[in-house]
Amino acid sequence: MTPEIRAKLMGAFPGADLLEVFGIDLRSVRHPRPLREPEIERPDPSLTYDMWGVGYKEVAYQSGTYSEAHHLPFGEMTEMDEVESYPWPDPDNYDFTNMAASCRELGDYAICFGGAGIPDILNGVGRGRSHGRVIKDVMTGDRVGTAIIDRRVDFWHEFCRRGLEACDGEVDIFWLGEDLGTQNGPFFSQEIFDRFFRPRLKRFIDLGHRYGARVALHSCGSTRALIPSLIDMGLDILDAVQPEPAGMDPEGLKDDFGNRLTFCGLISTQQTLPFGSVEDCAREARHRVDVIGREGGYFFSPAHCIQPDTPLENILAIYRVAMGREPGS
């Protein structure tokens, strides 16, 4: 959920643990904090910088406020020397001790490690180089752009390897992210996916399996054309599945791939949750529980973060269904 929705829900359930209120079965183990601040340039003190040196500013939209990339440190890189001399994050700067104990403290839930920003090539590198530039780098095989991408991929792979090792078998789900789809179809052709994304993403899928975890991949948009490849790569869970994009009909996905892939999401955050009635929301939730989840293979979830313009009564309606708390149930 967005921070605005979190604040509204905390107002409705003061002092409560929202994960408990809504019956959420997943818990995430926290990533270790850096031992020291990264040695990145911060040319504008009014911005907030991430560990990659990307500077963000808060931008208010009609229904909410979002952190948008404003300082793009990789945007003008054209030479390999610039890539080699940049102060990239280092896994040695993190303390992974006590992560197994942290997992055990979370109790008898499905323990998750990772996140939608790992490795997140298109979005993650795009915030520091521009999305258009990254798309061009991928399409053309640009040497400098590819080197920047692989710096991010290599860091996250080693960071996650150390984290999974430190968690000592306690991680149930290793979570990844890469936005592969638009509203109308995949961002890239099958050929480009196979050449560029497949080998990089498969490293992470294989890593999770090596440590006994199921692997989930977040992707927005229409990914139907790529699902057979994702299954072949060993993916276990496709996350934040949106029902509106082309080819993402929930029943079609379940019929065609449900015996080989678990789906997470499918509660509409583009239409039903923000703009539907309470009855519309309850009806969609019942369909997802009774039809999509009838034989397992489904995580009940909104298709993305619940946006600030969503009525609270609609949120409550879908979770009443999921938790069996409708009238007469």
C-alpha positions as CSV (number, residue, x, y, z in Angstrom):
1,M,0.0,0.0,0.0
2,T,1.0,3.6,-0.5
3,P,1.9,5.7,2.6
4,E,-1.3,7.6,2.3
5,I,-3.4,4.4,2.5
6,R,-1.2,3.1,5.4
7,A,-2.0,6.3,7.3
8,K,-5.7,6.0,6.6
9,L,-5.8,2.4,7.8
10,M,-3.8,3.2,10.9
11,G,-6.4,5.8,11.6
12,A,-9.1,3.2,11.3
13,F,-7.2,0.7,13.4
14,P,-5.2,2.8,15.8
15,G,-2.3,0.9,17.4
16,A,-3.0,-2.3,15.5
17,D,-0.6,-4.4,13.5
18,L,-2.1,-4.1,10.0
19,L,-0.6,-7.4,8.9
20,E,-2.5,-9.1,11.7
21,V,-5.7,-7.2,11.0
22,F,-5.8,-8.3,7.4
23,G,-4.6,-11.8,7.9
24,I,-1.4,-11.5,6.0
25,D,0.7,-14.7,6.0
26,L,4.0,-13.3,4.8
27,R,6.7,-11.6,6.8
28,S,9.9,-10.0,5.4
29,V,13.3,-10.3,7.1
30,R,14.9,-6.8,7.1
31,H,18.0,-6.3,4.9
32,P,21.1,-5.4,6.8
33,R,22.0,-1.8,7.0
34,P,25.3,-0.5,5.6
35,L,28.2,-0.4,8.1
36,R,29.1,3.1,6.8
37,E,27.6,5.6,4.5
38,P,28.4,5.1,0.8
39,E,30.9,7.5,-0.7
40,I,28.6,9.0,-3.2
41,E,28.3,12.6,-4.4
42,R,25.3,14.6,-3.2
43,P,25.3,17.7,-5.3
44,D,21.9,18.9,-4.2
45,P,21.3,18.8,-0.4
46,S,17.6,19.2,-0.9
47,L,17.4,15.8,-2.5
48,T,17.3,12.4,-0.8
49,Y,20.0,10.0,-2.2
50,D,20.0,6.2,-2.4
51,M,23.0,4.0,-2.2
52,W,23.5,4.2,-6.0
53,G,23.8,8.0,-5.8
54,V,20.4,8.7,-7.4
55,G,18.8,11.8,-5.9
56,Y,15.1,12.0,-5.4
57,K,12.6,14.7,-4.7
58,E,9.0,14.5,-3.5
59,V,6.5,15.2,-6.3
60,A,2.8,15.8,-5.4
61,Y,0.2,14.4,-7.8
62,Q,-3.5,14.7,-7.7
63,S,-4.0,11.7,-5.4
64,G,-0.6,11.2,-3.7
65,T,3.1,12.1,-3.3
66,Y,5.9,10.0,-4.9
67,S,9.7,10.1,-4.7
68,E,10.9,10.8,-8.3
69,A,14.4,10.5,-9.5
70,H,15.8,14.0,-10.1
71,H,19.6,13.6,-10.1
72,L,20.7,10.8,-12.5
73,P,24.4,10.0,-11.9
74,F,24.7,7.5,-14.8
75,G,22.8,9.6,-17.4
76,E,25.8,11.1,-19.1
77,M,28.2,8.1,-18.8
78,T,29.6,7.3,-22.2
79,E,33.0,5.8,-21.4
80,M,34.0,2.6,-19.5
81,D,36.5,4.7,-17.4
82,E,33.5,6.5,-15.9
83,V,31.9,3.1,-15.0
84,E,35.1,1.7,-13.5
85,S,35.7,4.8,-11.3
86,Y,32.2,5.2,-9.9
87,P,31.8,4.3,-6.2
88,W,29.4,1.4,-6.6
89,P,27.8,-0.3,-3.5
90,D,29.9,-3.1,-2.0
91,P,28.4,-6.2,-0.3
92,D,31.4,-6.0,2.1
93,N,29.8,-2.9,3.6
94,Y,26.9,-4.9,5.1
95,D,26.8,-7.1,8.2
96,F,24.7,-10.2,7.6
97,T,25.2,-11.8,11.0
98,N,22.1,-12.6,13.1
99,M,19.8,-12.8,10.1
100,A,18.8,-16.4,10.9
101,A,17.8,-15.3,14.4
102,S,15.8,-12.4,12.8
103,C,13.9,-14.9,10.6
104,R,13.1,-17.1,13.6
105,E,11.8,-14.1,15.5
106,L,9.2,-13.6,12.8
107,G,7.4,-16.8,13.9
108,D,5.4,-19.3,11.9
109,Y,4.8,-17.2,8.8
110,A,6.2,-17.5,5.2
111,I,9.5,-15.7,5.5
112,C,10.5,-13.5,2.6
113,F,13.9,-12.1,1.6
114,G,14.7,-9.8,-1.3
115,G,12.2,-7.5,-2.9
116,A,10.7,-6.1,-6.1
117,G,13.8,-3.8,-6.5
118,I,16.1,-6.8,-7.1
119,P,17.6,-6.8,-9.7
120,D,15.0,-4.5,-11.3
121,I,17.2,-3.7,-14.3
122,L,14.7,-1.5,-16.2
123,N,13.4,0.6,-13.3
124,G,16.4,0.4,-11.0
125,V,19.0,1.5,-13.6
126,G,16.5,3.7,-15.3
127,R,16.2,5.9,-12.2
128,G,19.9,6.7,-12.5
129,R,20.2,6.7,-16.3
130,S,16.6,7.3,-17.6
131,H,14.3,4.6,-18.7
132,G,14.6,5.6,-22.3
133,R,18.3,5.3,-22.2
134,V,18.2,1.9,-20.5
135,I,15.8,0.6,-23.1
136,K,18.2,1.8,-25.8
137,D,21.1,0.2,-24.0
138,V,19.3,-3.1,-23.9
139,M,18.1,-2.9,-27.5
140,T,21.6,-2.0,-28.9
141,G,23.8,-3.9,-26.5
142,D,25.5,-0.6,-25.6
143,R,28.8,-1.5,-23.9
144,V,28.7,1.2,-21.2
145,G,25.0,0.8,-20.5
146,T,25.4,-2.9,-20.2
147,A,28.3,-2.5,-17.8
148,I,26.2,-0.2,-15.6
149,I,23.4,-2.8,-15.6
150,D,25.7,-5.6,-14.7
151,R,27.2,-3.6,-11.8
152,R,23.7,-3.5,-10.3
153,V,23.0,-7.2,-11.1
154,D,26.4,-8.4,-9.7
155,F,26.0,-6.4,-6.5
156,W,22.5,-7.7,-5.8
157,H,23.4,-11.3,-6.7
158,E,26.3,-11.3,-4.1
159,F,24.2,-9.4,-1.6
160,C,21.4,-11.9,-1.8
161,R,23.8,-14.9,-1.8
162,R,25.2,-13.7,1.5
163,G,21.8,-12.9,2.9
164,L,20.4,-16.3,2.0
165,E,23.5,-18.0,3.4
166,A,23.2,-16.0,6.6
167,C,19.5,-16.9,6.9
168,D,20.5,-20.6,7.2
169,G,17.5,-22.1,5.4
170,E,14.9,-20.0,7.1
171,V,13.8,-18.1,3.9
172,D,10.6,-19.6,2.3
173,I,10.3,-17.1,-0.6
174,F,13.1,-15.2,-2.3
175,W,11.5,-12.2,-3.9
176,L,12.7,-10.5,-7.1
177,G,11.5,-7.8,-9.5
178,E,11.7,-6.8,-13.1
179,D,9.0,-5.0,-14.9
180,L,8.7,-6.9,-18.1
181,G,5.3,-5.8,-19.4
182,T,3.4,-2.8,-20.7
183,Q,-0.4,-2.6,-20.7
184,N,-0.4,-4.1,-24.2
185,G,2.4,-6.7,-24.1
186,P,6.0,-7.3,-23.2
187,F,8.5,-4.4,-23.2
188,F,10.9,-6.4,-25.3
189,S,10.7,-9.1,-27.9
190,Q,11.2,-12.7,-27.0
191,E,14.6,-12.6,-28.7
192,I,15.8,-9.7,-26.6
193,F,14.3,-11.2,-23.4
194,D,16.2,-14.4,-24.2
195,R,19.4,-12.7,-25.0
196,F,19.5,-10.0,-22.3
197,F,17.1,-10.7,-19.4
198,R,16.9,-14.5,-19.2
199,P,20.5,-15.2,-18.3
200,R,20.6,-12.4,-15.7
201,L,17.3,-13.3,-14.0
202,K,18.0,-17.0,-14.1
203,R,21.1,-16.5,-11.9
204,F,18.8,-15.2,-9.2
205,I,16.2,-18.0,-9.6
206,D,18.9,-20.6,-9.4
207,L,20.3,-18.9,-6.4
208,G,17.0,-19.0,-4.5
209,H,16.5,-22.6,-5.3
210,R,20.1,-23.4,-4.2
211,Y,19.1,-22.2,-0.7
212,G,15.8,-24.1,-0.6
213,A,13.5,-21.1,-1.2
214,R,10.7,-20.7,-3.7
215,V,11.3,-17.8,-6.0
216,A,8.8,-15.0,-6.8
217,L,9.2,-12.4,-9.5
218,H,7.3,-9.1,-9.5
219,S,6.4,-7.7,-12.9
220,C,3.7,-5.2,-13.8
221,G,1.9,-5.3,-17.1
222,S,1.3,-8.0,-19.7
223,T,3.7,-10.8,-19.3
224,R,1.6,-13.7,-20.7
225,A,3.9,-14.1,-23.8
226,L,6.9,-14.6,-21.4
227,I,5.3,-16.9,-18.9
228,P,6.3,-20.1,-20.6
229,S,9.9,-18.8,-20.5
230,L,9.6,-17.9,-16.8
231,I,8.3,-21.3,-16.0
232,D,11.1,-22.9,-18.0
233,M,13.6,-20.8,-16.0
234,G,12.2,-22.3,-12.8
235,L,10.1,-19.4,-11.5
236,D,7.6,-20.5,-8.8
237,I,5.5,-17.3,-8.2
238,L,4.5,-14.4,-10.5
239,D,3.8,-11.4,-8.3
240,A,1.4,-8.5,-8.6
241,V,-0.4,-9.9,-11.5
242,Q,-2.7,-7.2,-13.0
243,P,-5.9,-8.4,-14.6
244,E,-6.4,-5.5,-17.0
245,P,-3.4,-5.8,-19.4
246,A,-3.6,-7.7,-22.6
247,G,-3.7,-11.5,-22.1
248,M,-3.8,-11.3,-18.3
249,D,-7.4,-12.6,-17.8
250,P,-7.3,-14.4,-14.5
251,E,-9.2,-17.5,-15.5
252,G,-7.1,-17.9,-18.7
253,L,-3.9,-17.6,-16.7
254,K,-5.1,-20.2,-14.2
255,D,-6.3,-22.6,-16.9
256,D,-3.1,-22.4,-19.0
257,F,-0.4,-22.1,-16.3
258,G,-1.9,-22.7,-12.9
259,N,-0.5,-26.2,-12.6
260,R,3.1,-24.9,-13.0
261,L,3.0,-21.3,-11.6
262,T,1.5,-19.6,-8.6
263,F,-0.1,-16.2,-9.1
264,C,0.0,-13.3,-6.6
265,G,-2.3,-10.4,-7.1
266,L,-5.3,-10.2,-9.6
267,I,-7.3,-7.8,-7.4
268,S,-7.7,-4.8,-9.7
269,T,-5.9,-1.6,-8.5
270,Q,-6.6,0.1,-11.9
271,Q,-10.4,-0.2,-11.8
272,T,-12.2,-2.2,-9.2
273,L,-10.5,-1.1,-5.9
274,P,-10.4,2.6,-6.6
275,F,-13.5,3.1,-8.7
276,G,-15.8,0.1,-8.1
277,S,-18.6,-0.2,-5.4
278,V,-18.2,-2.2,-2.3
279,E,-20.3,-4.9,-4.0
280,D,-18.0,-4.9,-7.0
281,C,-15.0,-5.3,-4.8
282,A,-16.5,-8.2,-2.8
283,R,-17.6,-9.9,-6.1
284,E,-14.1,-9.7,-7.5
285,A,-12.6,-11.0,-4.3
286,R,-15.0,-13.9,-4.2
287,H,-14.1,-14.9,-7.8
288,R,-10.4,-14.9,-6.9
289,V,-10.9,-17.0,-3.8
290,D,-13.4,-19.4,-5.2
291,V,-12.3,-19.8,-8.8
292,I,-8.6,-18.8,-9.0
293,G,-7.7,-20.1,-5.6
294,R,-9.9,-23.2,-5.6
295,E,-7.0,-25.7,-5.9
296,G,-4.3,-23.5,-4.4
297,G,-1.6,-21.8,-6.4
298,Y,-2.8,-18.3,-5.6
299,F,-1.8,-15.6,-3.2
300,F,-4.8,-13.3,-2.5
301,S,-3.5,-9.7,-3.0
302,P,-4.1,-6.4,-4.7
303,A,-2.4,-6.3,-8.1
304,H,-0.1,-3.5,-6.9
305,C,0.2,-1.0,-4.1
306,I,-3.2,0.3,-3.1
307,Q,-3.3,3.9,-4.4
308,P,-4.3,6.9,-2.3
309,D,-7.7,7.5,-4.1
310,T,-9.0,4.1,-3.0
311,P,-12.0,4.2,-0.6
312,L,-11.2,2.4,2.7
313,E,-14.6,0.5,2.5
314,N,-13.4,-1.1,-0.7
315,I,-10.2,-2.4,0.9
316,L,-12.2,-3.7,3.9
317,A,-14.6,-5.4,1.5
318,I,-12.0,-7.6,-0.3
319,Y,-10.3,-8.7,2.9
320,R,-13.6,-9.6,4.6
321,V,-14.2,-12.0,1.7
322,A,-10.6,-13.4,1.9
323,M,-10.9,-13.9,5.7
324,G,-14.4,-15.4,5.5
325,R,-16.0,-12.5,7.4
326,E,-18.8,-11.6,5.1
327,P,-22.3,-11.6,6.5
328,G,-23.6,-15.2,6.7
329,S,-20.1,-16.7,6.3
